[in-house]
């Protein structure tokens, strides 16, 4: 028991020493002198301890007070510390904001006009983002040369090593503006797109080509400045009912639903002002797997061949527009 008490007293002495008190020293008469306060910390301490419980209680109280004081100092320093400075020249690209899409259309003309307007807006945003990004990269390259240690040390000459401070500052300001503009464009849905080759949405029999037709049920259309009494606005590809329809290129779904004639339709926008439509999809056994706002990649399933709408057999009606004008869908295969 005496040994345990001695060890405990040693531990308490070590704790007091760490808190700013000298280790108690033994007097000539063998008694332990009370601890001597060190500069900078002078709490009120009892000078004599008889019961062991009292010693432990006092030591515990001191430790708790010291911890509270330390925590308070840390919190004070945290409040007075300056906020972290976020670099303005390279902020993280923001994620695109969610966009609201119309859900119903009374006519195909209204649907396609709406899709083409979205495609035009997207193309303008993408074009601007590409220009701003190119200017941003050029500014970064110029500044990298200006601050190249070899140039600053006179070991290497470059067309930009004679820039004065005002010119450099102006370039840095312009760069910061371009970075912010690019961030805002991305937040609004702009993207750096790389045109890719298109592929057929499915394999089947081409039962009706794009263009003028003798079929009386096809509507009249003025195409390329020429009036046609009957014109087929897409390509019909017949195949087995339920065959998957795959996106021929990456894009964004702007409509997926049933039109007034009962046809299940998916419409997508693509890069460079392109719009594509897929009609007569099944909506009974194979519900359309995409919805407005979805981003799809080439080869993703966007539906299945069906018999919805006005049709005499299972097939896909596929139409494409570029900058608001109809184009032959088959002309897109292997092209951009």
C-alpha positions in Angstrom: 0.0 0.0 0.0 2.8 2.4 0.9 4.5 1.6 -2.5 1.3 2.5 -4.4 0.9 5.7 -2.4 4.5 6.7 -3.2 4.0 6.1 -7.0 0.8 8.1 -7.0 2.5 11.0 -5.2 5.3 10.9 -7.8 2.7 11.1 -10.6 0.9 14.0 -9.0 4.2 15.8 -8.6 5.0 15.3 -12.2 1.6 16.8 -13.2 2.1 19.8 -11.0 5.6 20.3 -12.5 4.2 20.2 -16.0 1.7 22.9 -15.0 4.3 25.3 -13.9 5.2 24.2 -10.4 8.5 23.0 -9.1 8.7 19.5 -7.9 8.4 19.5 -4.1 11.7 19.2 -2.3 12.4 17.3 0.9 13.4 19.5 3.9 16.1 18.7 6.4 13.5 17.3 8.8 12.3 14.8 6.2 9.0 16.6 5.5 7.9 17.5 1.9 7.7 21.3 1.4 4.6 22.7 -0.4 5.0 23.3 -4.2 6.4 26.7 -5.2 4.5 28.6 -8.0 6.5 29.4 -11.1 6.3 32.8 -12.9 3.3 33.2 -15.1 0.8 30.9 -13.2 -0.1 31.4 -9.6 -3.4 29.6 -8.7 -4.5 29.5 -5.1 -3.4 26.1 -3.7 -3.8 24.4 -0.4 -0.4 24.1 1.3 -0.9 20.9 3.3 -2.5 17.6 2.3 -3.2 15.0 4.8 -5.7 12.4 3.4 -4.8 10.8 0.1 -8.2 11.6 -1.3 -7.7 15.3 -0.7 -4.4 15.2 -2.6 -6.0 13.5 -5.6 -9.0 15.9 -5.5 -6.7 18.9 -5.5 -4.5 17.6 -8.3 -7.6 16.8 -10.5 -9.0 20.3 -9.9 -5.7 21.9 -11.0 -5.6 19.8 -14.2 -9.2 20.6 -15.1 -8.5 24.4 -14.6 -5.4 24.2 -16.7 -7.2 22.4 -19.5 -10.1 25.0 -19.5 -7.6 27.8 -19.7 -5.7 26.2 -22.6 -9.0 25.5 -24.5 -10.1 29.1 -24.0 -6.8 30.4 -25.4 -7.0 28.2 -28.4 -10.6 29.3 -29.1 -9.5 33.0 -28.8 -6.7 32.5 -31.2 -9.0 30.7 -33.7 -11.4 33.7 -33.6 -8.7 36.2 -34.1 -6.9 34.3 -36.9 -7.5 35.7 -40.4 -9.7 33.7 -42.7 -8.0 31.4 -45.3 -7.4 33.2 -48.5 -8.8 31.4 -51.5 -6.7 31.9 -54.6 -8.7 34.0 -57.1 -6.8 32.9 -60.2 -7.8 29.2 -60.1 -11.2 28.6 -58.3 -12.8 25.2 -58.7 -15.1 24.8 -61.5 -18.7 24.9 -60.3 -21.1 22.1 -61.1 -23.9 23.0 -63.6 -27.1 24.2 -61.9 -30.3 22.2 -62.4 -32.3 23.4 -65.3 -36.1 23.3 -65.6 -37.5 21.7 -68.8 -41.0 21.9 -70.2 -42.9 18.7 -69.8 -45.7 18.9 -72.3 -46.1 20.1 -75.9 -49.3 20.5 -78.0 -47.4 19.9 -81.2 -44.2 18.5 -82.7 -43.4 22.0 -84.1 -43.6 23.5 -80.6 -41.4 20.7 -79.2 -38.7 21.0 -81.9 -38.7 24.8 -81.7 -38.2 24.6 -78.0 -35.4 22.0 -78.4 -33.7 24.1 -81.1 -33.7 27.2 -78.9 -32.1 25.2 -76.1 -29.5 23.9 -78.5 -28.7 27.4 -79.8 -28.3 28.7 -76.3 -26.1 25.8 -75.4 -23.9 26.2 -78.5 -23.4 29.9 -77.7 -22.4 29.1 -74.1 -20.1 26.4 -75.2 -18.5 28.7 -77.8 -18.0 31.4 -75.3 -16.5 29.0 -72.7 -14.1 27.7 -75.3 -12.9 31.3 -76.1 -12.6 32.3 -72.5 -10.7 29.1 -71.6 -8.3 29.7 -74.5 -7.6 33.2 -73.4 -7.2 32.0 -69.8 -4.6 29.4 -70.8 -2.8 32.0 -72.9 -2.6 34.4 -70.0 -1.3 31.7 -67.7 1.4 30.7 -70.2 2.5 34.4 -70.5 2.6 34.9 -66.7 4.5 31.6 -66.3 7.1 33.0 -68.6 7.3 36.3 -66.9 7.9 34.7 -63.5 10.3 32.0 -64.9 13.4 32.2 -62.6 15.6 31.8 -65.7 14.0 34.9 -67.3 14.0 36.9 -64.1 17.7 36.0 -63.5 18.7 37.1 -67.0 19.6 33.6 -68.1 16.9 33.4 -70.7 15.3 35.9 -73.0 11.7 36.0 -74.0 9.3 38.4 -75.7 7.6 38.9 -72.3 10.6 39.5 -70.1 10.3 43.3 -70.6 6.8 43.5 -69.1 6.5 46.3 -66.5 4.7 45.8 -63.2 1.5 47.6 -64.4 1.3 45.3 -67.5 1.7 42.2 -65.4 -0.9 43.4 -62.9 -3.4 44.1 -65.7 -2.8 40.6 -67.1 -3.4 39.0 -63.7 -6.6 41.0 -63.3 -7.8 39.9 -66.8 -6.9 36.3 -65.9 -9.0 36.5 -62.7 -11.9 37.8 -64.7 -11.7 35.1 -67.2 -11.5 32.4 -64.6 -14.6 33.8 -62.9 -16.5 34.0 -66.2 -15.6 30.4 -67.1 -16.8 29.3 -63.6 -20.1 31.1 -64.2 -20.6 29.6 -67.6 -20.0 26.1 -66.3 -22.5 26.7 -63.5 -25.0 27.6 -66.2 -24.4 24.4 -68.1 -21.7 25.3 -70.6 -19.2 22.6 -71.4 -16.0 22.0 -73.3 -17.3 19.6 -76.0 -15.3 17.5 -78.4 -17.3 16.5 -81.5 -17.3 12.8 -82.1 -18.6 10.5 -84.9 -22.2 9.5 -84.8 -23.5 6.0 -85.0 -26.8 4.4 -85.9 -29.2 4.2 -83.0 -30.0 0.6 -83.9 -29.6 -1.9 -86.8 -32.6 -2.6 -88.9 -34.2 -2.1 -92.3 -34.4 1.4 -93.7 -38.1 1.5 -94.7 -38.4 5.2 -95.5 -35.7 7.7 -96.3 -35.4 11.3 -95.4 -36.7 13.7 -98.0 -39.6 14.1 -100.6 -42.0 11.2 -100.7 -45.1 10.2 -102.7 -46.9 9.1 -99.5 -49.9 11.3 -99.1 -49.9 11.1 -95.3 -46.6 12.9 -95.0 -47.0 16.7 -94.5 -45.9 19.4 -96.9 -42.6 21.1 -96.3 -40.4 23.8 -97.8 -36.9 22.4 -97.6 -33.8 24.2 -99.1 -36.1 26.8 -100.6 -38.2 24.3 -102.5 -41.8 23.4 -101.6 -42.7 19.8 -101.4 -46.3 18.6 -101.0 -45.1 15.5 -99.0 -41.9 15.3 -97.1 -40.6 12.7 -94.7 -38.7 14.6 -91.9 -36.5 11.7 -90.8 -35.4 8.1 -91.4 -37.6 5.1 -90.5 -35.7 2.0 -89.3 -37.8 -1.1 -88.9 -36.7 -3.9 -86.6 -38.2 -6.2 -84.0 -40.4 -4.7 -81.3 -38.5 -4.1 -78.1 -35.1 -3.6 -79.8 -33.0 -1.2 -77.7 -32.5 2.3 -79.2 -29.1 3.7 -78.4 -27.9 7.3 -78.3 -25.9 7.9 -81.5 -23.9 10.6 -79.8 -23.5 12.2 -76.4 -26.1 14.8 -75.4 -28.7 16.0 -73.0 -32.3 14.8 -72.9 -34.7 17.8 -73.2 -37.9 15.8 -73.5 -39.1 12.3 -72.9 -42.8 11.7 -72.9 -46.0 11.0 -74.9 -47.1 13.4 -77.7 -50.8 14.2 -78.6 -50.8 11.5 -81.3 -49.8 8.8 -78.7 -46.2 8.4 -79.8 -43.6 8.0 -77.1 -40.8 10.4 -78.0 -37.3 11.3 -76.8 -35.6 14.5 -77.9 -31.9 15.3 -77.2 -29.7 18.3 -77.8 -26.0 17.8 -78.8 -22.9 19.9 -79.4 -22.8 22.4 -82.3 -26.5 23.2 -82.3 -27.7 19.7 -83.1 -31.0 18.2 -82.0 -32.2 14.6 -82.5 -35.6 13.0 -82.0 -36.6 9.3 -81.6 -40.3 8.5 -82.0 -42.7 5.5 -81.7 -40.8 4.1 -78.6 -42.5 1.6 -76.4 -43.9 2.8 -73.2 -45.7 -0.4 -72.0 -43.2 -3.2 -71.4 -40.1 -1.1 -71.8 -40.6 2.3 -70.1 -38.3 5.0 -71.4 -35.2 5.0 -69.1 -34.3 8.7 -69.5 -36.0 11.9 -68.5 -35.5 15.6 -69.3 -32.2 16.9 -67.9 -30.4 13.6 -68.1 -26.9 13.6 -69.7 -26.3 10.5 -71.9 -23.3 9.2 -73.6 -23.1 7.6 -77.1 -24.3 4.0 -76.8 -26.5 4.6 -73.8 -30.0 3.1 -74.1 -32.6 5.8 -74.4 -35.6 3.6 -75.3 -36.9 0.6 -77.1 -38.6 0.2 -80.5 -42.4 0.2 -80.1 -45.7 0.8 -81.8 -46.9 4.0 -80.1 -48.4 6.7 -82.2 -49.5 6.5 -85.8 -47.6 3.6 -87.2 -48.2 0.4 -89.3 -45.4 -1.6 -87.7 -42.6 -1.6 -85.1 -40.0 0.9 -86.2 -38.0 3.9 -85.1 -38.5 7.3 -86.6 -35.2 9.3 -86.3 -34.9 13.0 -87.1 -32.0 15.4 -86.8 -31.8 19.2 -86.9 -28.7 21.4 -87.1 -29.1 25.1 -86.1 -32.9 24.7 -86.5 -32.8 23.2 -90.0 -33.6 19.5 -90.8 -30.8 17.3 -92.0 -30.7 13.8 -93.2 -29.9 11.6 -90.1 -27.9 9.2 -92.2 -25.6 12.1 -93.2 -24.5 12.2 -89.6 -23.1 8.7 -89.5 -19.4 8.8 -89.2 -19.5 12.6 -89.3 -19.7 15.4 -86.8 
